[in-house]
Amino acid sequence: MQARWEGCVCAANAAVARRLAQMQRRVQECEAEAAALRTGEDLAALSLRRRDEEIARLQRQAEEGRGQDGAALALRNETNESIILSLNEQVGG
């Protein structure tokens, strides 16, 4: 009789172990999905911040009444400075 109970206990332990492994895999999947969503949220926030900065820049430009040529030149200068900083970081990093 005791052997029968031991067999049932072993089977139950094995079932619990399988279920636990399944649940651990599901937790890992959920954590990976959450990390991906946070990354997407961070990218969206960065994009939104850049858009707001560009809107503010264009508003300042409109308020200053600067001509198109001057604005294009200033934008090109800002872009070139950004590229130079990025390249310096890559070379120095």
DOBA-783341 format. One record per residue: y, x, z of N, C-alpha, C, O in turn; chain; residue number from 0. Coordinates in steps of 0.1 Angstrom, whole numbers, plus 5000, padded with zeros to 4 digits. Each point is the difference from the previous one (the first is absolute). Layout:
# DOBA-783341
 n.north n.east n.up ca.north ca.east ca.up c.north c.east c.up o.north o.east o.up unit pos
       Y      X    Z        Y       X     Z       Y      X    Z       Y      X    Z    A NUM
...
END
This chain:
# DOBA-783341
 n.north n.east n.up ca.north ca.east ca.up c.north c.east c.up o.north o.east o.up unit pos
    4988   5008 5000     5012    4992  5000    5013   5009 5000    5009   4997 4993    A   0
    4990   5013 5015     5012    5009  5001    5003   5007 4986    5011   5001 4996    A   1
    4978   5002 4997     5002    5007  4987    5007   4990 4990    5008   5004 4992    A   2
    4989   4983 5010     5006    4990  4991    5015   5000 5003    5008   4999 4991    A   3
    4996   5001 5022     5014    5000  5004    5007   5012 4995    5011   5000 4995    A   4
    4983   5011 5006     5006    5013  4995    5002   5000 4985    5010   5005 4995    A   5
    4981   4989 4998     5001    4998  4986    5012   4991 4996    5008   5003 4991    A   6
    4994   4987 5017     5011    4991  4998    5014   5007 5003    5009   4998 4993    A   7
    4990   5009 5018     5013    5008  5004    5003   5010 4989    5012   5001 4997    A   8
    4978   5006 4998     5003    5010  4989    5006   4994 4988    5009   5005 4994    A   9
    4985   4983 5002     5005    4993  4988    5014   4995 5002    5008   5001 4991    A  10
    4995   4995 5021     5013    4995  5004    5010   5011 5000    5011   4999 4995    A  11
    4985   5013 5010     5009    5012  5000    5003   5004 4986    5011   5004 4997    A  12
    4979   4996 4994     5002    5004  4987    5009   4991 4992    5009   5004 4993    A  13
    4990   4983 5010     5009    4990  4994    5014   5002 5005    5009   4999 4992    A  14
    4993   5003 5021     5013    5003  5005    5006   5012 4994    5012   5001 4997    A  15
    4980   5010 5001     5005    5012  4995    5004   4998 4985    5010   5006 4996    A  16
    4982   4987 4996     5004    4997  4987    5013   4992 4999    5009   5003 4992    A  17
    4992   4987 5017     5012    4992  5000    5012   5008 5004    5011   4999 4995    A  18
    4987   5010 5015     5011    5009  5004    5005   5009 4989    5012   5002 4998    A  19
    4978   5003 4994     5003    5009  4989    5008   4992 4989    5010   5005 4994    A  20
    4986   4983 5004     5007    4991  4990    5015   4998 5005    5009   5001 4992    A  21
    4992   4996 5020     5014    4997  5006    5008   5013 4999    5012   4999 4998    A  22
    4982   5013 5005     5008    5012  4999    5005   5003 4986    5011   5004 4998    A  23
    4980   4993 4992     5004    5002  4986    5011   4991 4997    5010   5004 4993    A  24
    4990   4983 5012     5010    4991  4997    5013   5004 5006    5011   4998 4994    A  25
    4989   5007 5018     5012    5005  5007    5006   5011 4992    5012   5001 4998    A  26
    4980   5009 4997     5005    5011  4992    5006   4994 4987    5011   5006 4995    A  27
    4983   4985 4999     5006    4994  4987    5013   4993 5003    5010   5002 4993    A  28
    4991   4991 5018     5013    4993  5004    5010   5011 5003    5012   4998 4996    A  29
    4985   5013 5011     5009    5010  5003    5006   5007 4987    5011   5002 4999    A  30
    4980   5000 4991     5004    5006  4988    5009   4990 4992    5010   5005 4994    A  31
    4987   4983 5006     5008    4990  4994    5014   4999 5006    5010   4999 4993    A  32
    4990   5001 5021     5013    5000  5007    5008   5012 4997    5013   4999 4998    A  33
    4981   5013 5001     5007    5012  4996    5006   4999 4986    5012   5004 4998    A  34
    4981   4990 4993     5004    4999  4986    5012   4990 5000    5010   5002 4992    A  35
    4989   4987 5016     5011    4991  5000    5013   5006 5006    5011   4997 4996    A  36
    4987   5011 5015     5012    5007  5006    5006   5010 4990    5012   5000 4999    A  37
    4980   5007 4993     5005    5008  4989    5008   4993 4990    5011   5004 4996    A  38
    4984   4984 5000     5007    4992  4990    5013   4994 5006    5010   4999 4993    A  39
    4990   4998 5020     5012    4995  5007    5010   5011 5000    5012   4998 4998    A  40
    4984   5014 5005     5009    5012  5001    5006   5002 4986    5012   5003 4999    A  41
    4980   4996 4991     5006    5002  4986    5010   4990 4997    5010   5002 4993    A  42
    4986   4985 5010     5010    4989  4998    5013   5002 5007    5010   4997 4995    A  43
    4989   5007 5018     5012    5003  5008    5008   5011 4994    5013   4999 4999    A  44
    4981   5011 4996     5007    5011  4994    5007   4996 4987    5011   5003 4998    A  45
    4982   4989 4994     5006    4995  4988    5012   4991 5003    5010   5000 4993    A  46
    4988   4991 5017     5011    4992  5004    5012   5008 5005    5012   4996 4996    A  47
    4986   5014 5012     5011    5008  5005    5007   5007 4988    5012   5001 5000    A  48
    4980   5005 4991     5006    5006  4988    5009   4990 4992    5011   5003 4995    A  49
    4984   4985 5003     5007    4990  4993    5013   4997 5007    5010   4999 4993    A  50
    4990   4999 5020     5012    4997  5008    5010   5012 4999    5012   4997 4999    A  51
    4983   5015 5001     5009    5012  4998    5006   5000 4987    5012   5003 4998    A  52
    4981   4993 4991     5005    5000  4987    5011   4988 4999    5010   5002 4993    A  53
    4987   4987 5013     5010    4989  5000    5012   5004 5007    5011   4997 4995    A  54
    4988   5010 5016     5012    5005  5007    5008   5010 4992    5012   4999 5000    A  55
    4981   5010 4993     5006    5009  4992    5008   4994 4988    5011   5003 4997    A  56
    4983   4987 4997     5006    4993  4989    5012   4992 5005    5010   4998 4993    A  57
    4989   4996 5019     5012    4993  5006    5011   5009 5003    5012   4997 4997    A  58
    4985   5015 5008     5011    5010  5002    5006   5004 4987    5013   5001 4999    A  59
    4979   5001 4991     5005    5004  4987    5009   4989 4994    5011   5003 4995    A  60
    4985   4984 5007     5008    4989  4995    5013   4999 5007    5011   4997 4994    A  61
    4989   5005 5019     5012    5000  5008    5010   5011 4997    5012   4998 5000    A  62
    4982   5014 4997     5009    5011  4996    5005   4999 4986    5011   5006 4997    A  63
    4983   4986 4995     5005    4998  4986    4998   5012 4991    5007   5002 4991    A  64
    4983   5006 5013     4997    5012  4992    4995   4996 4986    4993   4990 4999    A  65
    5011   5018 4991     4995    4998  4986    4985   5002 4999    4994   5007 5008    A  66
    5001   4988 4981     4986    5002  4997    4996   5014 4999    4989   5004 5004    A  67
    5019   5004 4989     4997    5014  4998    4999   5008 5013    4991   5008 5002    A  68
    5019   4989 5007     4999    5007  5013    4989   4996 5008    4994   5008 5007    A  69
    5002   4979 4992     4989    4995  5008    4987   5006 4995    4991   5003 5008    A  70
    5007   4998 4979     4988    5005  4994    4999   5015 5004    4989   5005 5003    A  71
    5022   5002 4996     5000    5014  5004    4996   5002 5015    4993   5009 5003    A  72
    5013   4983 5005     4997    5001  5015    4985   4996 5002    4994   5007 5008    A  73
    5001   4983 4985     4986    4997  5002    4991   5011 4995    4990   5003 5007    A  74
    5013   5003 4982     4992    5011  4995    5001   5012 5010    4990   5006 5002    A  75
    5021   4996 5004     5002    5011  5009    4991   4997 5013    4993   5009 5005    A  76
    5007   4979 5000     4992    4996  5011    4985   5002 4997    4993   5005 5008    A  77
    5003   4991 4980     4986    5001  4996    4996   5015 4999    4990   5003 5005    A  78
    5019   5005 4989     4997    5014  4999    4999   5007 5014    4991   5008 5002    A  79
    5017   4988 5007     5000    5006  5013    4987   4996 5007    4994   5008 5007    A  80
    5002   4979 4991     4987    4995  5006    4988   5008 4994    4991   5004 5008    A  81
    5009   4998 4979     4990    5008  4994    4999   5014 5005    4990   5006 5003    A  82
    5022   5000 4998     5001    5014  5005    4995   5001 5014    4992   5009 5004    A  83
    5011   4981 5005     4995    5000  5014    4985   4999 5000    4993   5007 5008    A  84
    5002   4984 4984     4986    4998  4999    4992   5013 4996    4990   5004 5005    A  85
    5016   5002 4984     4993    5013  4996    5002   5011 5010    4990   5008 5002    A  86
    5021   4993 5005     5001    5010  5010    4990   4998 5011    4994   5009 5006    A  87
    5003   4978 4998     4990    4997  5010    4986   5004 4995    4993   5005 5008    A  88
    5005   4993 4980     4986    5004  4994    4999   5015 5000    4989   5005 5004    A  89
    5021   5002 4992     4999    5014  5000    5000   5007 5014    4992   5009 5002    A  90
    5017   4985 5006     5000    5006  5014    4990   4995 5009    4996   5006 5010    A  91
    4998   4982 4987     4990    4994  5009    4987   5006 5000    4991   4996 5007    A  92
END
